[in-house]
């Protein structure tokens, strides 16, 4: 309790050691002088007076020590002293210092690099809702040359999955983004497009910010040709114009109706600009 | 109750406070001399020990310090009681009497 009350003054004292030491010095000297004066008045010689005064005082150094322990935070001060000493020693042995610094730098650097990779790959979860419920389905081919190679499933297998396993919301995409030419009104641009199945955004937990998602209608071959835009493209090319919904744009020369725009900041594995039905 | 050094510290603090109460503002040497006198020189502590005590009292804001000039025209630091310190005296006296009473009980019971 007492310690806590006194703490602010102790901390303040850490910053004023020189001034406070000078003060203490003067005060103690005054004490000895006054004592010597009184002794002289009692008839002692100047020399004897002073000796007696010092003897009555006790040890000046001990007093100063006890005083300083009360005044500051001795633990911290000792720590700082040790720190200064260590620095002095380091400066006196430059070769050793350089070796240590380089070794530490290499070790820390290597550790940081490895951690960053592991963190990104394994420790951080996917930026989708409920990442632990997401997975990827592969086929494995076993036979004369069995291997653990993973193969993508083909369209027929997927359609079976989609129709016969209602518990799984599955979606497929085209393997890579394809570059498509986009024409809208007077503007033309080369953008990244991806073909996705109807429930693609459901799997990722993304809903279009305006407009609607694909429906299973669009999954059918020769279904209506619709496209969902990414937020970035919408802002860049169409200046965030809401009237784009329901309008047709030309992709690869074919007409597609814009049915939705993804929310800002939505992240997909491909980060394409336009998403069309499969 | 603290250990032995706490009790000693506590009594020294109280003696300093009472001295200042009785004598008014005084410098370190004066306080030490007065304590020696009042205790009829039975208390032979080294005069230097009052300085940590004075610092402790000042940290608790029970006394204040100011540089002044002694009768012999010497520059010295003078200490005086603060209002808080004045109030503290009664509490410290109670503490002391409680300790003394406990010790007395303990010693008579041990017989």
Interface residues (C-beta under 8 A of the other chain):
Chain A: X2 X5 X6 X9 X10 X23 X24 X26 X27 X28 X30 X31 X33 X34 X35 X37 X38 X56 X57 X58 X59 X60 X62 X63 X66 X67 X69 X70 X71
Chain B: X27 X28 X29 X30 X32 X33 X45 X46 X47 X48 X49 X51 X52 X55 X56 X59 X60 X70 X72 X74 X75 X76 X77
